[in-house]
Amino acid sequence: MDSELTRFDLEHVWHPYTSLTDPLPTYEVVSAHDCTLVLDDGRELTDGMSSWWACIHGYNVKELNEAAKGQLDRVSHVMFGGIRHEGAAMLAKKLVELTPAGLDYVFFADSGSVAVEVSLKMALQYYSDRVKTKTKFLALRKGYHGDTFGAMSVTDPEGSMHSIYRDFLSQNYFIDQPACRFGDPWDPDSADQLYEMLRDHHEEIAAVILEPVVQGAGGMYFYHPEFLRRVRAYCSHFDVLFIADEIATGFGRTGKMFACNWAGVTPDIMAVGKALTGGYMTMSAVLCSKKIMEGICNGSAGVLMHGPTFMANPLAARVACASVDRLLAMNWRETVHHIETVLKDKLLPLARYDSVADVRVLGTIGVVETRNPVDMAVLQKSFVDDGVWIRPFGRLIYVMVPYIISDGEIAKLAAAVEHVLQRNLV
Ligand SMILES: *Cc1c(COP(=O)(O)O)cnc(C)c1O
């Protein structure tokens, strides 16, 4: 865009988590294809972020483009109240088949945060006639569930700066993230806080909400799947619902189709988003069990009190169907496993740098945790100069790569990370 428009963007447009009075630099993307972002000056960057973890197939994907174009020529949007369309029904069927057994009812929403809101509302509404005291949630510290108020109230209190919104935010219960890491032998003490909290407060707690196995935006932390089995068991025992937020982990990201599959558990409610449409457009879905569906529909309200304008948008639904089909057709399990092997090969050696506290890899997620907070602008520039797109935050330099990435492209991402470590930029 011309320099006037660029200036207007800089001065008038909010970009996420940065200031308008002292903005971090932005880079202009004019097109993208495969695993490559093309900048306005012609530079090509290898993408290590999947655009906030959503573009699992990369960019400008033929099948996904065709799905969108085909639907565009018929109807790009129509209300979902009183109307049905093939794309939504087909997608719902695919999701019911793909998710853990027992999640048979699908609510479409328009973003991850809204899916979390709907999940919380389902849990509250389920109990509203039956156990009036159940008005709170139990969540994990360092968790992330979105930026709307309900989602924020179950997101890490420090990370989402609860203090700013304190008087408006619902007060929920938190326990520490499970101490037992993914890959370590299970330590039963890791579920003690969970048990004690549920034992002492189950009369007030409607549901436990968590990100299964991988805590994403709150710290890219991988914990032992046995914790999920404990959540499932204790929730059933204490009559508390289990909400799995699979918005970041769904669709193969961790090496299983859903992270809950690591533990073989079925939550009562599951939220998916991000990669649902292959990152093409915004859409999310909430799946629930028959128990929840019946509890709500046989309750005094009789309906779920939610209905977004763009619910089940036909374009998004068609693209999501195409994305799921492509995932199932591509031997995703082997692909993700291969990427994991290459990421380990390239990233684990970086642990030898003094500035690095930890390196961990799971599925297509690679994390280099530094000892000190990174200077985002400095690192971003170094990465772009090296021809890669990696956006670190806090003490985390991480990649979450598209599944179509080549070994050479992974090597390029890792080399760029090593380059900032070599020059002591962190
Ligand atoms: C990104 C994310 C959300 C929020 O999704 P949005 O589409 O950004 O609203 C919720 N939960 C998890 C685990 C996420 O990673």
The ligand as an ORCA input file, in Angstrom:
! r2SCAN-3c Opt
* xyz 0 1
  C      -6.613    -18.815     20.391
  C      -7.288    -19.520     21.505
  C      -8.564    -19.128     21.950
  C      -9.272    -17.918     21.409
  O      -9.595    -18.033     20.073
  P      -9.906    -16.705     19.210
  O     -10.320    -17.247     17.884
  O      -8.642    -15.941     19.177
  O     -10.987    -15.976     19.904
  C      -9.146    -19.858     22.961
  N      -8.530    -20.926     23.505
  C      -7.318    -21.340     23.092
  C      -6.687    -22.537     23.712
  C      -6.642    -20.644     22.087
  O      -5.414    -21.029     21.719
*
